[in-house]
Amino acid sequence: MKKEYDFSKGIRGKFYRENIRLNVPIYLDKDIAEFIEKVAKKKKVDTQTIVNTMLRGNKDIIQTLQ
């Protein structure tokens, strides 16, 4: 890397989008990923569906306890 960079010709906010929603990848530990893949295969759905179902269940439990 250089010690200094020249941003004098840069445009502030050129790529900023106020209402954009990003889907950030989430990396699971190997044992958890394998477990979710087995469950998904058994239920014949994709892993995203299993993860969302599990997280919704935990969300409901946490909201009940608050």
Buried (B, 14 or more C-beta within 10 A) or exposed (E): EEEEEEEEEEEEEEEEEEEEEEEEEEEEEEEEEEEBBEBBEEEEEEBEEBBEEEEEEEEEEEEEEE
